[in-house]
Structure formats: structure tokens, C-alpha cells
Amino acid sequence: MLSDKEKAFIEYWEANRLKEKSIYKLFSPGFSIGLCIGVAILLVFNSGWYERANMVAQAESSPWVLVIGIIAIVAFTGFFYKKFRWEMNEQTYRELKAKYEAEQKKANDNTGE
């Protein structure tokens, strides 16, 4: 027997599965995770804990490379986090839907006898 929470999830996912897959909602939760990773990279880079690496980075690289790299990390993390969550919700939906249909079939078989 499906719980009320599982039934509510099935109803929600049937109504919103295509909307959740759209490109407009793609970066919402994963964006903040990627931003945290980017800020952590900036803090480590600016902390000066490895002086030789800082000297080489300041002498040979442009700050734009770091900025573009952090933007790429934020976009990559946001995109794949959202994709991962969508796939997990879709798998849960399919499992619950199969369970629900099996229960319906069993109930129909019992009432038909």
C-alpha cells in the first residue's frame, strides 16, 4: 500500500516532470553548491598557504583564467546537480508507479474472483 507521501509525490511528479527538466530551472539548487566550491577555491588561492604556487600563479597566469574557471565550475556543478536530482526523482516515480500498478492489478484480481 502506498503512503500518502508517496501518492503525493506521484501526483506532483506527473504534473511537473517536464517543467523540472526545462533549461530555465536547470541551475537553481546546484548553482549555490558550485558557488560555494568557487568561493572555497578563491579563499585557498588567496590564503597564501603555498607561497611558491602563489608566485608561479601570479607570474604566469591571468586572473581571468581563474574567473573563467570558477564560472565553469559553477555552471558544471549546477547543471549536473540538477540533472542528477531529476534522474533520481524519475527513478523514484517509476518505482512507485510500478508498485501502484501492481497493487491495482492485485486488487482487480482479488475482486474478479
C-alpha positions as CSV (number, residue, x, y, z in Angstrom):
1,M,0.0,0.0,0.0
2,L,1.3,3.4,-0.9
3,S,1.6,6.0,1.8
4,D,0.0,9.5,1.4
5,K,3.5,10.9,0.9
6,E,4.2,8.5,-2.0
7,K,0.9,9.2,-3.6
8,A,1.5,13.0,-3.3
9,F,5.0,12.5,-4.9
10,I,3.4,10.6,-7.9
11,E,0.8,13.3,-8.4
12,Y,3.5,16.1,-8.1
13,W,5.9,14.4,-10.5
14,E,3.3,13.6,-13.1
15,A,2.3,17.3,-13.1
16,N,5.8,18.8,-13.0
17,R,8.3,16.3,-14.6
18,L,8.6,18.2,-17.8
19,K,8.8,21.6,-16.1
20,E,11.5,20.3,-13.8
21,K,13.5,19.1,-16.8
22,S,13.4,22.5,-18.5
23,I,16.6,24.6,-19.0
24,Y,15.2,27.5,-17.0
25,K,15.2,25.6,-13.7
26,L,18.4,23.9,-14.5
27,F,20.8,25.8,-12.4
28,S,18.7,26.7,-9.3
29,P,19.9,24.5,-6.4
30,G,23.2,23.3,-7.9
31,F,24.3,26.9,-8.6
32,S,24.7,27.6,-4.9
33,I,26.8,24.4,-4.4
34,G,29.1,25.4,-7.3
35,L,29.3,28.9,-5.9
36,C,30.5,27.6,-2.6
37,I,33.1,25.5,-4.3
38,G,34.3,28.5,-6.3
39,V,34.5,30.7,-3.2
40,A,36.5,28.0,-1.4
41,I,38.9,27.9,-4.3
42,L,39.3,31.7,-4.1
43,L,39.9,31.5,-0.4
44,V,42.5,28.8,-0.8
45,F,44.2,30.7,-3.6
46,N,44.3,34.0,-1.7
47,S,45.3,32.5,1.7
48,G,48.9,32.1,0.6
49,W,49.4,28.8,2.3
50,Y,51.7,27.6,-0.5
51,E,53.9,30.5,-1.4
52,R,55.7,29.0,-4.4
53,A,52.4,28.1,-6.1
54,N,51.2,31.7,-5.5
55,M,54.3,33.2,-7.0
56,V,54.0,30.9,-10.1
57,A,50.3,31.6,-10.5
58,Q,50.8,35.4,-10.2
59,A,53.7,35.4,-12.6
60,E,52.4,33.1,-15.3
61,S,48.6,33.2,-15.3
62,S,46.0,35.8,-15.8
63,P,43.3,36.4,-13.2
64,W,40.7,36.0,-16.0
65,V,41.7,32.3,-16.2
66,L,40.8,31.9,-12.6
67,V,37.5,33.7,-13.0
68,I,36.6,31.7,-16.2
69,G,37.5,28.5,-14.3
70,I,35.3,29.3,-11.4
71,I,32.4,30.2,-13.7
72,A,32.9,26.9,-15.5
73,I,32.8,25.1,-12.1
74,V,29.6,26.8,-11.1
75,A,27.9,26.0,-14.4
76,F,29.1,22.4,-14.4
77,T,28.1,21.8,-10.8
78,G,24.7,23.4,-11.3
79,F,23.9,21.6,-14.5
80,F,24.9,18.1,-13.3
81,Y,23.4,18.5,-9.8
82,K,20.0,19.4,-11.3
83,K,20.3,16.6,-13.9
84,F,21.2,14.1,-11.1
85,R,18.2,15.2,-9.0
86,W,15.9,14.9,-12.0
87,E,17.1,11.4,-12.7
88,M,16.7,10.4,-9.0
89,N,13.1,11.7,-8.9
90,E,12.3,10.0,-12.2
91,Q,13.6,6.7,-10.9
92,T,11.6,7.1,-7.7
93,Y,8.5,7.9,-9.7
94,R,8.9,4.9,-11.9
95,E,9.4,2.6,-8.9
96,L,6.3,4.0,-7.1
97,K,4.2,3.9,-10.3
98,A,5.1,0.2,-10.8
99,K,4.3,-0.6,-7.2
100,Y,1.0,1.3,-7.5
101,E,0.1,-0.6,-10.7
102,A,1.0,-3.9,-9.2
103,E,-1.3,-3.1,-6.2
104,Q,-4.1,-2.2,-8.6
105,K,-3.7,-5.4,-10.6
106,K,-3.7,-7.5,-7.4
107,A,-6.8,-5.7,-6.2
108,N,-8.6,-6.2,-9.5
109,D,-7.6,-9.9,-9.5
110,N,-9.0,-10.3,-6.0
111,T,-12.3,-8.6,-6.7
112,G,-12.7,-10.6,-10.0
113,E,-12.6,-14.0,-8.4
